[in-house]
Amino acid sequence: MNPFVLIVRIVCTLAAWAIASWASAAPDDILVRTPEIVITRADWEAELLRIPSEQRVAFVTSPQRVQLMLNNLLVNRTLAERARAKGVDKEPVTERRLLLEDERLLSALMVERIDIEAGLEFDRMSERNLARARELYLVNQAKYMIPERVDVTHILFESTKRGKEAAMAAAADARAKILSGADFGALALASSDDPSAKTNKGRLNGVPRGQTDPAFEKAAFALKNPGDVSEPVLSRFGYHVIRLENRSPAQPRAFSEVQSQILEEMRQKHVSDAREAIIGGIRGDSRIQVSQEAVDALVVKVDFPPLPTLPKADPPARKSK
């Protein structure tokens, strides 16, 4: 099974289990009570919705996070109740700010609704989506290639441990021994400063581009034939001697391997396009009327005094011969 699909199924299973456990309790169950406030199960569930959906399972399965969230609810609700008691919520500026906060929340919820509906719309077109995914796979096969990889064996001589000159000399000596017939793996086991050499004898299999030190990568991929040995190569770790064992050319992945990835990319684009179409329609509505004079008045104009002009320095005196 595709690892991506397996992970998604595990997360969905955990989420379903968590949701079932939430539903087993009544929303009016009291979780915390003080002389000033009450926090119910419904409050907890509403607060939990502020957490990104992919992180909620981690929250509901952690006693520490549950306690922290309840503590935050306790403090926020108590302070808010005290603010109401002092009439802070009735002050004109506060009323306006509360209205704006309501609008921000409703706006975010509307975006979520747009995304959900667009996602469901995409899911209903499964046959069309699969056909389109095949087209994208054929057109963009380079995107779905297994990259070129090399199997190499290397010996590292750390410059920080030995000193740069000594490390380079040790690398040159090791290369000479290898070219004279010494066993590369045995030499790596005996002299390499790479701790992993104790178990792999310096062997690194399936090394792709972009995952090792740039100098090491450049030297490893520059080797042409199995058995070729590099000159001493300086990386940020020290000097290496590298032997090419095998080269695997780039090759396309089968459509079945990348199908779920392509469909997910298509779904995300469909949702994003639907969201941007609605938001762009609001911004580009021809009925919008702007009072430019009032908008310009929002900008605070500050006149800074001009910087003083520095006196020109006299040219240096020319020395007489």
Buried (B, 14 or more C-beta within 10 A) or exposed (E): EEEEEEEEEEEEEBBEEBBEEBEEBEEEEEBBEEEEBEBBBBBBBEBBEEBEEEEBBEBBEEEEBBEEBBEEBBEEBBEEEEEEEEEEEEEEEEEEEEEEEEEEEEEEEEEEEBBEEBBEEBEEEEEEBBEBBEEBBEEEEEBBEBEBBBBBBBBBBBBEEBBBEBBBBBBBBBBEBBEEEEEBBEBBBEBBBBEEBEEBBBBBEEBBBEEBBEBBBBBBBEBEEEEEBBEBBBBEBBBBBBBBBEBBEEEBBEBEEBBBBBBBBBBEEBBEEBBEEEEEEEEEEEEEEEEEEEEEEEEEEEEEEEEEEEEEEEEEEEEEE
